[in-house]
Amino acid sequence: MKSEIKITADGSSTLFVPDLNEYYHSMYGAVQESEYVFLQMGLESFKHKNITLFEFGFGTGLNALLTFLKSDEYSYIEYHTMELYPLKWQVIEKLDFPELVRRIEKGKAIGRTLILKVKFENFEQITRSKSQPESFTFPSIHKTAVDLASAIDYKNKGVRLLGLTLSNLENPEETDAQQLEINFNN
């Protein structure tokens, strides 16, 4: 579906779909709207608790991104989402959430394990993960998630849930830990 990038009143980007005459976010401010509706009026009610949440309509990923940036304020967050019209990475990059991406890359918490959970309509569940010595970056999370999802056989199976979890978290300011590699080829 064709979409156009629009700048909202708070300077953040959103998408407009001409065929539906629909904006992904309020034109008063995409980030402002997500921070108020999703975080302040929703997520903040559960501070310091374990949370499993489901977002129907992933959209631009802004709510997931803001949740990740606040994740150090919660004991545990498991984030699930569905999207009928997933965006291509090139579109997400053009949305250019610069301050948010900078905060992730600089970040308070970083993770080295990405876990994909798929639940099928028959309640079968498959989990795939990838761990690496270096922390995931925002673009590498997307690429790794697509790679993990592509390796699963979906033939004749309806999917009822896809979930991504970033784990093996650490605070770069509080640790000097380093993942050591062992060469088994010698």
C-alpha positions as CSV (number, residue, x, y, z in Angstrom):
1,M,0.0,0.0,0.0
2,K,1.4,3.4,-1.0
3,S,2.3,5.8,1.8
4,E,3.8,9.2,2.2
5,I,6.1,10.5,5.0
6,K,4.7,13.5,6.8
7,I,6.3,15.7,9.5
8,T,4.1,16.2,12.6
9,A,3.9,19.3,14.8
10,D,6.4,17.9,17.3
11,G,8.9,17.4,14.5
12,S,8.6,13.6,14.4
13,S,7.6,11.6,11.3
14,T,4.5,9.6,10.5
15,L,3.0,8.0,7.5
16,F,-0.1,9.0,5.5
17,V,-1.9,6.4,3.3
18,P,-3.8,8.3,0.6
19,D,-6.0,5.4,-0.5
20,L,-7.4,5.2,3.1
21,N,-7.0,9.0,3.8
22,E,-5.4,7.8,7.1
23,Y,-2.4,8.9,9.2
24,Y,-0.5,6.4,11.3
25,H,-0.2,9.1,14.1
26,S,-1.7,12.4,15.1
27,M,-0.4,15.3,13.1
28,Y,-0.1,17.2,16.4
29,G,2.9,14.9,17.1
30,A,3.7,11.3,16.5
31,V,6.1,10.9,19.4
32,Q,4.0,13.1,21.7
33,E,0.9,11.0,21.0
34,S,2.8,7.7,21.6
35,E,4.4,9.0,24.8
36,Y,1.0,10.1,26.2
37,V,-1.4,7.4,25.0
38,F,0.8,4.3,25.0
39,L,3.4,5.1,27.8
40,Q,1.9,7.6,30.2
41,M,-1.8,6.4,30.1
42,G,-0.9,2.7,29.6
43,L,2.5,1.3,30.3
44,E,3.4,3.5,33.3
45,S,0.6,1.9,35.3
46,F,2.8,-1.2,35.5
47,K,6.2,0.2,36.6
48,H,8.4,-2.3,38.4
49,K,6.2,-5.2,37.4
50,N,6.6,-8.1,34.9
51,I,4.6,-7.1,31.8
52,T,3.4,-9.1,28.7
53,L,1.7,-6.8,26.2
54,F,0.2,-7.2,22.8
55,E,0.0,-4.4,20.3
56,F,-2.5,-5.0,17.5
57,G,-1.1,-3.0,14.6
58,F,2.7,-2.5,14.8
59,G,2.6,0.4,12.4
60,T,5.9,2.3,12.3
61,G,7.2,0.5,15.4
62,L,7.2,3.8,17.4
63,N,5.4,2.3,20.4
64,A,7.8,-0.6,20.5
65,L,10.7,1.7,20.2
66,L,9.5,4.0,23.0
67,T,8.8,0.9,25.2
68,F,12.3,-0.3,24.6
69,L,13.8,3.0,25.7
70,K,11.8,2.8,28.9
71,S,12.5,-0.9,29.5
72,D,15.0,-0.2,32.4
73,E,12.1,1.0,34.5
74,Y,10.3,-2.3,34.4
75,S,11.2,-5.8,35.8
76,Y,10.4,-7.6,32.5
77,I,8.6,-6.7,29.3
78,E,7.5,-9.3,26.8
79,Y,6.2,-7.4,23.7
80,H,4.0,-9.1,21.1
81,T,2.6,-7.4,18.0
82,M,0.8,-8.1,14.7
83,E,0.7,-6.0,11.6
84,L,-1.4,-6.6,8.5
85,Y,0.8,-4.3,6.3
86,P,4.4,-4.6,7.6
87,L,6.7,-1.8,6.5
88,K,9.9,-2.4,4.5
89,W,13.1,-1.4,6.3
90,Q,13.7,1.3,3.8
91,V,10.5,3.1,4.8
92,I,11.3,2.7,8.5
93,E,14.7,4.3,7.9
94,K,13.1,7.2,6.0
95,L,10.9,7.9,9.0
96,D,14.1,8.9,10.7
97,F,13.3,8.9,14.4
98,P,16.8,10.4,15.0
99,E,16.7,11.1,18.7
100,L,15.2,7.8,19.5
101,V,17.6,5.8,17.4
102,R,20.5,7.7,18.9
103,R,19.3,6.9,22.4
104,I,19.0,3.2,21.5
105,E,22.5,3.0,19.9
106,K,24.0,5.0,22.8
107,G,21.6,3.3,25.1
108,K,21.1,2.6,28.8
109,A,20.6,-1.1,28.1
110,I,21.9,-3.3,25.4
111,G,21.2,-6.9,24.5
112,R,23.1,-9.7,22.9
113,T,20.3,-12.3,22.4
114,L,17.3,-11.9,20.1
115,I,14.4,-14.4,20.6
116,L,11.6,-14.9,18.1
117,K,8.5,-16.8,19.3
118,V,5.8,-18.0,16.9
119,K,2.5,-19.3,18.0
120,F,0.3,-21.0,15.4
121,E,-3.5,-21.3,15.3
122,N,-3.2,-24.9,16.5
123,F,-1.4,-23.7,19.6
124,E,1.9,-25.2,18.5
125,Q,4.8,-22.9,19.5
126,I,8.2,-22.5,18.0
127,T,11.1,-20.4,19.5
128,R,14.2,-19.4,17.6
129,S,17.0,-17.3,18.9
130,K,20.4,-15.8,18.0
131,S,23.1,-14.7,20.4
132,Q,26.1,-12.8,19.5
133,P,29.2,-11.4,21.3
134,E,28.4,-7.8,20.4
135,S,25.1,-6.0,21.2
136,F,22.3,-5.7,18.7
137,T,21.8,-2.4,17.0
138,F,18.4,-1.2,15.9
139,P,19.0,-2.2,12.2
140,S,20.5,-5.5,13.2
141,I,17.4,-6.4,15.3
142,H,15.2,-6.0,12.2
143,K,17.6,-8.1,9.9
144,T,18.0,-10.8,12.5
145,A,14.3,-11.0,13.2
146,V,13.6,-11.4,9.5
147,D,16.3,-14.1,9.2
148,L,14.9,-16.0,12.2
149,A,11.3,-15.7,10.8
150,S,12.4,-16.8,7.3
151,A,13.8,-20.1,8.7
152,I,10.4,-21.3,10.0
153,D,8.0,-23.4,8.0
154,Y,4.6,-21.6,7.9
155,K,3.1,-23.9,5.2
156,N,-0.6,-24.5,5.9
157,K,-0.3,-23.0,9.4
158,G,-2.1,-19.8,10.5
159,V,0.0,-17.7,12.8
160,R,-1.8,-16.2,15.8
161,L,1.2,-14.5,17.5
162,L,4.7,-13.3,16.7
163,G,6.9,-12.1,19.6
164,L,10.4,-10.6,19.8
165,T,12.4,-10.5,22.9
166,L,15.8,-8.8,23.4
167,S,17.6,-10.5,26.3
168,N,21.1,-11.0,27.8
169,L,20.8,-7.3,28.7
170,E,23.5,-5.2,30.2
171,N,24.1,-1.6,31.0
172,P,27.2,-0.4,29.2
173,E,28.0,2.1,31.9
174,E,28.0,-0.5,34.6
175,T,30.0,-3.3,33.1
176,D,33.2,-4.0,31.4
177,A,32.3,-7.6,30.6
178,Q,33.4,-9.0,27.3
179,Q,32.1,-12.1,25.5
180,L,35.1,-14.4,24.8
181,E,35.2,-16.5,21.7
182,I,36.4,-20.1,21.7
183,N,37.8,-21.4,18.4
184,F,36.9,-25.1,18.1
185,N,38.5,-25.5,14.7
186,N,42.1,-25.9,16.1
